[in-house]
Amino acid sequence: MKRKPFKASAALLPALCLLLSLGLAACTGNGENDPPPTSQEGGNHTQPDNAAGESAGNETAAPNPDEPAWTLDTSPVELSWFVGASWYAHSWGDSLVSQYVTDKTGVSVKLEVPSGEANEQVTLMMTSGQLPDLISIGSWETAVKKLWEGDHVYALNELAEQYDPYFFKVAGDGTLKWYRQEDGNSYGMPNDSYSPNLMHETGMTAANQTFLVRKDLYEEMGRPDLTTPEGFLGALQTLKDEYPEYKGQPISPFFAQGNVPYGMTEYLQNLLAIPYEQGGQVYDRITDPDYIAWLKTFRTAYERGLINVDFLVDSDTQVEEKTNNARYFMMIREWTGMTAVNPMLAASANPESYYIAVDGPRNSSGDPAKLFPGNMDGWMVTMISKSTEHPERAIRFLSYLASEEGQRDLFLGQEGQTWETVDGKPQLNPELVELLGSNIEQLEKEYGVLDTYWMLRNPVIVNQWRPEKAPVIKQMEDFANAQADIDSGIYKGLDPLGDAEAAIAWSRISQNWEEVLPELITAKDEAAFDKVFDSFLARRDEYGFELVTAHRQAELDARKAKMAE
């Protein structure tokens, strides 16, 4: 897809922010003068207590809907912030950006990450009743619904009405409407949220799914066709025969990000352009003939000794070590996870050992991939827990971070220190841009600019300040954008979450699928494969797949209705 030039003027930014990062304002016809959403009577969610959690600072004026309320109180306060990603390794207070934000707002942040699965850790914290002040967790996680339904987090619209009505200007009714629950309240604020309209208009699709190969090996093989089972198996055979090792270590032929639940299921299905619905009805993608055919291709590869079970059992540490040392040949992997690795490999003794995006597995018709773009749900959802002693400072901090001012502060830092205005536009200092291409870890640790603190990132604002990407990164991004199915974001996250019967059924089904898929790939022959697969389908029905399908259909219909408002 061809990118269109996009320049956001100061006058347009609030509207664009509303449209892209936070939803449906363009479709709803609701303007800034519309009253903010309020909770319905009879809801079980309590209003924040006026006296509860007041900060040490004395406020001299009531919040003004037209002015950011964080300026009313900049006394020191610490907020704990749980970031639901075990791999997130950043801290607050050491980098220049975090120091600047704390000096400006008075808010210091204690970042916490899960030691294992984020979903499990949040569930344990709910059980104990001790939650961090702020919680950011994947929008797809079952703990999100549990936090909302269990009355563990505040309704953001209620906090904003009481402590910072300016929040509605920077959050916009779009996100509140998209995330509004049956009780009329909105409990989460997403990052990286995209509307289809602006993806079409700007060319920013946020697609990050790619099929990657190691450039030097791929080209030495003559750029083999990896779109068909025959070509895929042939390339793996060549690898085994001619390139079994690299720097004295065995090459791992294949890697799938997120293992079974993501890389080998949803992600692979997107590469195969398998539809999500047919004739308005949700489609059972897992039984699609092309998907089954490719699972059988992986089974054949395993039988021939062309792949091993590494990609099903490797730990995060092992994956990182292999990636950093270019020991994977092919990867079903998001290109955004390679932004630090590719420049490093390109600067190594073997500068052609970095990874490039190419056409991977395709369906039997040879259709191009239909990769997930950004979507209204966003990536992670940030919430304010009812365990906080400072609800007023928490909502004001989120309001600040969501504003253009906060986005600039968190993305670029302090003017004169990490960026300058050049030709009327903020630009990161040249030495920091150089670090971006050579040592992104140092850039994030010492300076904290760009994507270090992404928890409330709004792409339509920050992308105008983003330095041009290095060619070894841009190639992957452009490839993903070209294959992005912009209108398919509505299908992301249709599966039931929480404690409902359908959610429990889906949990059992998905857990069983994680156990079954390795059995399919390691089956001794196709007959054994078919037997394992048929047994899974029978169990799936027993677990309540009919309930799951009904939920998916209802959710899809509801989303279509929202988009049409």
C-alpha positions, 0 to 999 in steps of 0.5 A: 500500500502506498503511503500518503504524506501526512503532516499534522498541524497544531490546529488539527492534532486534537481532532486527529488524536480523537479520531485515531487513538481514541476512536469513533468521534468521526463516526458518532457525530458527537462533538466536544459540547456533548456531555461526558458519559455517565454511569447508569443507576443501579451500577455496582461501581462506586463514585470516588470519595471527594475526601479519599486520596487527596494529595499533600498539595493544597489546590487553590482552584477547582478543575477547569474543563478547558485547562489541564488539572495536573497543574493544580497540584505538583507536590511530590507523589509516587504512583505504582504502575504495573506494566503487563509485559515480563520483558519490559525492562525499563525503570523510572527515575534514571532516564532524562525523560522520566526525571523531566516528567517527575520534576514537572508534574511531581509524579514519580512512578514505581514501575512493576512487571510480572515475573511470569504471565501477566494475566496470572499475576493480576488475578493474584493481586485481585485476590489479595486486594492489593493492586498497583495504582495504575495497571497496563495490561494487554487488551486481550487478557482475561484479567481486563474484564475481571478487573472491570466486573469485579469493581477493582478499578475506577470508571475513568469518566467518573474520576474525570468528572470529579477531578479533571474534566479536561480529560474528556478533551484529550481522551475524547468520547470516542475511546470512552464510547468504544470501551463503554460497558453495559453500566455506561462506564469506561474503565480503560484507556488504550495505547496504539488505538487506530481507527480504519478511517485514518489508517486509510487516510494516512497510510499508518496501519500499525501492521507489525506481523511479518514473515522474516528470513535471514537475508544472507542465507535467503539470498545465497539460496537464490531467494526460494519461493516460501509461499507453497508447501513444496518451496517451504520444505525445499528451502528447509532441506537446503538449509539442513544440507548446506547451512546447518551451523553458524559460528559453530552453533546449530541454526534453528530453522524456524521460529513462531512468535507467541508459540501455539496461541499466537504465532502458529494459530492466529498469526499463521492464519493471517499469513494464509489470508483465512477469512474471519467471517463468511456471509456475515457469520463468524468463520471457524478458521481453525478448521479451514482446509488451507490452515490444516494443509499447512499444519500438515506441512510442518508435520512433514518438515518435522518428520524429515528432520527439517525442523525441531521442537525448539520453536515450541519449547524455547524460553524467552532467554533462548529466543533472545540469544538466538535472535541476537546471534542470527541463529534463526533462518525463518521467523513468523515474527512481528517486525517491531521486535526486531528494531534493536536486533537488525541494526546490531546485526547490520553493524556486525562482522557479517553485515548481511545477517540481518532479517528481511520481510518476504512473502511467507506461507500462502493459501492454495489460491496464492492470495497475499497475506491479510495482516492485522492492522491497528484497531480500536482496542489498541495494544494495552489498556491502562486502568486506575485501581481502587487500591490507590490512595491518590485517584485524583493525581492518577486521573490527572497524570493520565490526562497529562500523558494523553495530551499533546504536551504529555505525549511530547514530553514522554516521547522527546523529553525536554526542549534544549536537552534532548530536542530542538525546534528546527524549521518549526518542528520538534526534532530529536538531537542528532546524537540521539538519532545516531544512538537510535541506529547503533545502541537503542538500549543506551538511548532508552536507558539514559535518555528514555525518549521515543518508545521507552514509555509506551503505555499511553502512546498515541501514534497520530501525535508522536509519529510526526516527531519520529526520526526516519527509520533505518533501512533495515527496519523500514523494509520490514515496516513497509512490507507489513503496511503493504499487506495490512488488511486495514478493515480487519481490525474489527476482528481482533479480540472477539474471543470471550473474556472474564468469568462468563460461561463462554469465557470458561469454555474458551479458556479450556478450548484454547488451553487444550489447543496449546497441548494438541498442536505440538502433537499434530506437528510431531504426529508420525503420519497423516493418519495420526494427525487426523486422529489427534485433530478429530479428537480435539474437535470433539473435545472442543464441542464438549467444552462449549464451543457453541457458546464461544461461537455465539459470543464471537458473533454477538461481539462482532455484530456489536462492533459493527453497530458501534462503527456505524454510529 
